[in-house]
Amino acid sequence: MNSIAALATAEPQRGDRSQVITFPPISRQIAGREATHSSIELHPADVTRHRSMAWPSLKIQLIQATRCEPLRYEFDGACHLLIAYERGERSGGETLVQGLAPCSRRDLSGKLSFVPAGLRFLEQYTPRLLLRATIFYIDAESQSIGSDAVDVALRATPRIFFEDGALWQTAQKLKSIVDNGVTNVPYAQALGSTLIQELLYACRGGPRREPPMCGGLAGWQRRVATQYIEDHLAEAIPLKSLAELVGLSCFHFARAFKQSFGMPPHRFHLSRRVEHAKILLAIPSHSVTEIAFDLGYGSLSAFINIFSKLTGQTPTQYRRSFE
């Protein structure tokens, strides 16, 4: 029943001490509007912190809410927009993309939304969890799109709150580049091209659903466990901690995790450390020793041994591939 306009103008409940922000109604006609800005506009602007990095055909912006206050954000630019919601749960709000029916989905964590160039996007977010998302602005006129046919396919397919494992993984790799300030342009552009191709595949063929796995983790359990590992890469993670997060015994969690990912939790943790190390190795100013200790290794030799075992080359050999 709630619409964005209704939520924006609703009266505060008695006893609510949070700051009340009144947004103007946004039920006005959105078709036929010309693009007015090239980045998402957030209201109020000071409730989030963000960090961005840009290349000729791609801009990436990391957004994280810092206070539990209502957010309203909109976009109607001339580039394609992809949003990866790493964490987000709202108690109220609505999402509107020109050409699609409004959506009031509450749990946004682990979801993707794609808005083709020229379509208006509006979202109201009354937080239950503070929002954390990665925004990708893809230049619709760039040659990296590939062809006019590819651009037409992207423009024809707005989608909100879908899942696609391959696209999500590529998005997270690009997010790590911004997180760590990687300046290796060829590497970033290669990932950007991969992102576009994965996005095109998802738009043309629909979401690639994972086959059901007998005894594996449920989707929400996989997301919770892997996000916890990503957030604690440099720490030792007890099996018990992961099992408790998803409500399973250690025995059942270990078996279900291996069924889901093809490797035990400890090996998955090591592999994610190595993937993160690859990002850091692309930054010339970071020494191999610093990277080893930043990722929680007790010694340089331990880092080299594990990196070599999982990649077939030493960290120094891997770094030379960027020269």
Secondary structure, DSSP 8 states (H G I E B T S, - for coil): ---HHHHHH----TT--S---------S--TT-----SS-EEESGGGEEEEEEEETTEEEEEEEE-SS--EEEEE--SSEEEEEEEEEEEEE--EEETTS--B--SB-TTEEEEE-TT--EEEEEEEEEEEEEEEEEE-TT-GGG--HHHHHHHHT--EEEE--HHHHHHHHHHHHHHHHT---HHHHHHHHHHHHHHHHHHHHH--------TT---HHHHHHHHHHHHHTTTS---HHHHHHHTT--HHHHHHHHHHHHSS-HHHHHHHHHHHHHHHHHTSTTS-HHHHHHHTT-SSHHHHHHHHHHHHSS-HHHHHHTT-
